[in-house]
Amino acid sequence: MRRSHFEAFKPICVLCRAERAEYHPLKIASVWVEDGEHIVQGVLHCSNAACQREYPIIDGVPLLVRDIRAFLTQQLASVNSRQDLCADLETLVGDALGPGSAFDTTRQHLSSYAYDHYRDFVPKDGGSPGVSRILESALALGEPAQDGHVLDLGCSVGRTTFELANQTGEMTLGIDFGFTMLRCAAQVLREGRLRFPLRRVGLVYDQVDVDVRLAASERVDFWAADAQDLPFVPGVAALATSLNLLDCVASPVMAVAQTRQALSTGGKAVFATPFDWSPGATPYEAWLGGHSQRGPGGGASEPVLRRVLEASDPQLGAWDVEEVGEVDWTVRLHARSEVRYAVHMLAARATEAQ
């Protein structure tokens, strides 16, 4: 966690906000390992004497989530995973655990997303990162964003966060709920090094270990937080991106509302999603479309997202939808397989509260 970003974004205790509707800032309580401006291991405390909730900082990533116990329990394997195993020993562990294990599932996800974000650094590839095309197309929608802090919601392994900082010249914060992805992003940030297993076929992975030096890295940081429960006071950002996120959260409506609350009046948000609904990520009842074919939209997701924006909670503020678009996105599964998505994009401007 960068001290500069802690001071700029001023995180609050999400527990106090949820239980008391109060905004209490966090403070740096202990620092055990530091690397220049980065706090690598430490703890943040809620400043409210009646709360004093602790938020750990692990591998440079602060865990700003309401239920720390549930988060660590769910992601214990990722938090405790070894980073120093040689490539052959890592593949042996994968073979021993077999397909379907938490270890292999994590490897598959990291393989797909790290490749998608940084494929231009992968030897013998050099192609253009797919997620960068989504970001470029999404930012081109509507009017340019005003000056101010930037939030990259659902940043995954972080390439879009670096590109946002470079394009806007603003302090940019990548937010995600997956610790494995954030640790990969933080490694690129602090060490300029990318290391990940690239799936060839089945349980066969090739270790990618390359230098990655990206412009504007001094304006970037990565935090673990829930896009449905952001740890910020209202109006902290002028631009927020939400790329391929809404169909990955339990409540897309709450994610939209939290994005609006984080934006200052006149701030811009860009949403991009393939509407790849899954009950494992989002309860069926919370899907934006994808069911109820008898309704006005015939089951389509695009008009439902627009209605959600246009019917925003007036206490949080409303949206003006500026422009919509489409872009292709291809995700690599292994050397002989990929999935192609048609991603729907929408740009919206935060207007005054009613």
Summary of the structure (lengths in Angstrom):
residues: 354
radius of gyration: 19.8
end to end distance: 36.1
largest distance: 60.0
contacts: 1187
relative contact order: 0.13
helix: 33%
strand: 31%
